Amino acid sequence: MPSPYGVGCAYVCMGTWSSLQGISVTHVFLFVVRQLPSVGSNLMFNLNNLTMKRLFYLLCALMLSVASYSQVEPIEHFTFKGIPIDGTLAEFGQKLTSTGLVITQKADEAIEFKGNFGGTDDCKIIAFSTPKTQQVYSLMVIFPEVDTWYSLKSDYKEYKTMLTTKYGKAKTTVERFSDPYYEGDGYEIQALRLSKASYASFFHTDNGEVTVALSYMNGAHLVLVYTDKHNDALNEAETNAMKYSDL
């Protein structure tokens, strides 16, 4: 005859792991016990019985697993201006406005701000969110236009040095011109506009990355991009899911 205790144990063991979130060890113990069928008062529980031993060991293992799960530390997100890059676009937008930034434009998956960044006024900051859950995952800082190569490169080198001090040596750096352009020919800004000049350094951390680069967007600009590792993965998953849903 099958063991009368199998029903309760099987139910707990076969339940999805996610269903254990927020359940205390005491709750698990009571849940298992309540699955035991009602029996006559003359039945005595004997731990020497093989079935009861198995139940006891299973319960201990389950209690240890739940206790271990409850000790998992929360995800640490990359930060921007000291604010974790997490939460909905609207929530994150409110936090940024509290730093003095002013909202200038809104879109379905982005909010544009204007204000001071790193001591420079009139910077444009754009926050981007995932397409479905609207979780913020990346921010771009566009500094005011610079019309000389010397000043532009000087700004780039300054921020590259500061980021190196904070995050360590850049994982990847690209600083080059393509033919027929070269540094010193007097046409560096034109080369940047024509994508014949590439200047960018990528700094990686456990929680995200920041990029400093030179870009031409209706003028030559220094650009910083902050990306949270965890929500960037979420953005990729949501974007791919939307693509596949149309197939």
C-alpha positions, 0 to 999 in steps of 0.5 A, a space after each residue: 500500500 502506498 504511504 499515506 504521507 506521500 501526498 503532502 510531500 509530493 505536493 511540496 516537492 513538485 511545486 514551483 520554486 517561485 511559489 516558495 517566495 515569502 513563505 517562512 520555514 514554519 509555514 512550510 512545516 505546518 503545510 506538510 503536517 496538514 497534508 497528513 491524513 486523519 488517522 485513528 487515535 491509536 496510531 503512534 508516530 514512530 521515527 524508526 519507521 522507514 517512511 517517517 524517516 524519509 518524511 523527516 529528512 525531506 522536511 529538513 532538506 526543504 526547511 534548509 532550502 527555504 531558509 537559504 533562499 530567503 537569504 538571497 541578497 536583492 539585485 544591486 543596480 547600476 547608478 546614475 547621479 547616485 540613483 539606481 537605474 531601476 523602476 518604471 520610467 515615470 518613477 525614475 523621471 520623478 527622481 531625476 527631476 528632484 535633482 534639478 533636471 527639467 523634463 523637456 519631452 516625453 515619448 512611449 519609451 523615453 523621457 528627455 531632460 535638460 539641466 546640469 551634469 558634472 558641472 556643465 549646464 544645458 546638458 540633455 539627458 535621455 532616459 530609456 525604458 523597456 517596451 513592455 514593463 517600462 523599466 528604465 534601463 539606460 540613460 544618455 547624456 549629451 553635452 552642449 555642442 563644441 565647434 573645435 576639435 581641440 576642445 572636443 577631444 580635451 573634454 573626452 580625455 577629461 571624462 575618460 580620466 575621471 571614469 578611469 579613476 572611478 571604474 578602473 581601466 576601460 575594457 575597450 577603447 577605440 580612438 582612430 580616424 579613417 582614410 582620408 582623414 587623420 588627426 591634425 588635418 583640420 577636418 576632424 569635425 567633418 570626419 566625425 560627421 561622416 563617421 570617419 572618426 571613432 572615439 569611445 571608451 567602454 567601462 564595465 562593472 558587475 552591475 552595468 557599464 558606462 561609455 564616453 564617446 564623441 558623436 555628431 548629432 547636428 553638431 559635435 558632442 561629448 556623450 555619456 551612456 549609462 546602462 544597467 546590466 539587469 534591466 538591459 537584459 530585460 529590455 532585450 528579452 521584452 524586445 525579442 518577445 515582441 518580435 517573435 509574437 508577430 511571427 
